[in-house]
Amino acid sequence: MLRQALVQRRTPHCGVQLVGRFAVEMVGRPDSDLSRFIHDEVLGRGHNLRLLLSQPASLKPGFRSRMARLMAEGTRIRLSSGPLPDLALVATDLAVVDTRAGSEQSRILVVRREATNALHQFQQPLWDHAAELLQPRQATAESVQLDPILSKVLQMLGSGTKDDTAARQLDVSVRTYRRHVAAILKSLGVSTRFEAGLRAAELGVLNPGQIRHQHPAPTDTPVLAEDAC
């Protein structure tokens, strides 16, 4: 169905965005028909690809390395803390919707401009408020050495504790607490607190169960306006 949608496009290069189950399949099942098609017909032909996954899905074993390979090929990936629809969007005028009713599942090709516009307007805020996944750095479990204070700070970050509350609990100033946070980000080779939680969980420094799934702070979420094509 995605092949049909791309064939109907007149412009040679356009944006394709996979949301929810479509994105999870692309990352988690590299040998599936969908993944092979996207790799050959979308990335292989120079189309732009964006993936929007949930935070819990990104913590599955093997996902980080597969997402890194996709990003190396030019794919943009963002992670959302909330529930996501199951959509595949081609530019602004075609879409595939995965619908479920009980045990029944079907995929519907949407070509009416009014309907595809509505789907794009629905998913765009989800993309805007999701956190951009950056290329992983070279930090390893062996290279990340956190003293007891930094370990406690990392746990505070994972639980989503506010800076002033965390500082009081650790009996330090807010400025000192934030210096500790900066040291953790540097050790993990990441640029945002949200990435720190994911990276720490991946390295085994932080238990994934300790990560509170919430929207990153506004400074952690780059909002980039760009056209679909």
N, C-alpha and C positions, 0 to 999 in steps of 0.2 A: 504493500500500500504506500509506503514511503517512496519507493521507486516510481510509482505512478505519479505521486505528488511532485517529485523533482522533474520528471519528464515534462509535466505541464508548465514548468517554469520557463519563461522565455529568456530571462537574463542568465548568463553563464555562471555568475557567482552570486550566491545568496546565503543568508543565514539560516542555519538549522539549529533548533533548540530542543533538547530532550529533557522532560521534566518527570519526576517521580519514578515509576516503574521502568519507563523507557531508559532513563539515565542509569538506574541501578543495573539493568540488563547490560547496557553498554560497558559498564565498568566490571561487573561481576561475572559476566559470561562472555568472554572475548571470542569464543568459538561459535556463538549463536548466529543465526542467519541475520538478525538485526545488526549485531556488532560488525560482522564481516561486510555487510552492505554499507554501513556508515563509514567504515574505514576505507573501503574501496571507492564508493560513489560520492561520498561527502568530503572527507579529508583528502582522499586521493585525487579529487578533481578540483581542489582549491576552495571548496565552500567553507564558510566559517561555521564552527561547531561550538555550542555552549551546552553545558550540562548543569542541571540543578537537582541536587540530591539532599536528603535529610541528613542531619548530623549523625544520628545513630547508624544509618547505612554506611557512612564514611568510615566507621570504626571496625567494620567487618575485616577479618583477616585477608590480607592480600590486596585490599582496595587501594591503600595508599600508593603502593608501587605501580599498580595499573593506572591510577590517576596521574602519577608522575609521567608515565610514558605518553599518555594522551596529551598532557600539557606540553611535553616536549615536541609534539606534533602540531601545536598551535591551538589546542582546545582550551577554552576558558571554563573553569569549574567553580561553582559557588555552592555553599552548604547552608541549608535552612533549618531552623529549629522547629518549625511548625509543620503541620500536615501539608502534603503537596498533591495536586491533581496529577493524573497520568496523561501527559500530552506530548505530542511531537509536533513542533511548529516549523513550517517552512516559509521563510520570509514573513510577510504580513497577510498573505491571502490564502494560505492552505494550512490545514492542520489534520492530525490524526488523533482521535480521542479513544482512550482505552476505557470501556464502560463495563461495569460488573453489576449483575443482579443475581444475588445468591451465588450459586455455583456456575452461573452462565457468564461468559466473558466474550466480548466482541470489540472490534476496532472499527471505528467509523471515520471515513474520509470526509472532512468538512471543506466545502469549496465556496459556500456563500460568503461574500465579503462581509456582510453584517455580522455573521456568526464568528468568522475568524477574527474580526476586529474586537469583538467582545471577549474572545479567549485571550487575545494578546493583552487587552486592558486588564484582564483578571490576573494574568500571571506576571505582568511587569513589576508590580509592587513586591511580589515574592522574590523576584530576581534582585531588585534594588535593595531590599533589606537583608539579603543573604550575604554571607561573608565570603570574600574572594579567597580561593585556595591558591597559595603561591607555590612555586617550585620548592620541594623540600631541600633543606641545606644538608650539610655533611655530618651533622651531629649524630652521635651514636650513644647507645646506653653506656658504653665504657667512658666516653668523653664527657658525659654530663655528670659532674660531681657537685652535688648540692649539700651544703652543710645543714644542720638541723633547723636553723632559722629559715633558710630558703626553702627547705622541704615543707615547712609549715605554711609559708607564703604561697607555695604552689598549690597546696591543698585548699587554701582560701580562694585562690583564683578558680580552681576547678569547681568549687561550690557556689561561685557567683557572689561571694561576700563583698559588700561595698568597701571601698578603701578606708573610710573613716572607722567603720565597724571592725574591720580586720586589724587596723592599726591599734585600736583600743585593746583588742583581744591579745595582741602580741606585745602590748605595752611599749609601743614605739610611736614616733610622730608619723603623720601621714606622708610627709616628705621622705622620711627614712623608708617607710613601707614601699613607696613608689620607686625608690632607688633599688630596693630588693627585687621588685617586679622587673625593672629594667635589666638587672643582672641575670634573672631567670630567662628573659627573652633572648639575651645575648648567648647564654649557655646552650639554649635549645636551637639557636640559629633561626629564630622566627621574628616577625615584626609586630604581631598583635597578640593580645592576651588569649583571644579565641584560638589562634593557631597554637599557642603554647599548650593549651589543654589537650588538643588533638595530638600534638607531637609528643607530649609527655606520656600520653596513653599508649601511643604507638611504640615508644621506647621501653615501656614497662615502668617508667618512673612514677606514673600516676595510674591508678586503677580506673578503667573506663566508667565504672559505676559511680566514681566520685565526681564525674563531670556533670554539672547541672546544665541541661539542654535549654538554652535561652538565647534570645537575640543578643548578638554582640553589641558593645557600646557603639554609639554613632561614629566614634573615631576609629573603630576597628572595621567599619563597613564602608569601603569606598563605593560611592554611588556614581557610576559612570554612564552618561547618556550616550547611546550609540544606536545607529540604525540597524535594523535586522539584516540588511544587505549592504 
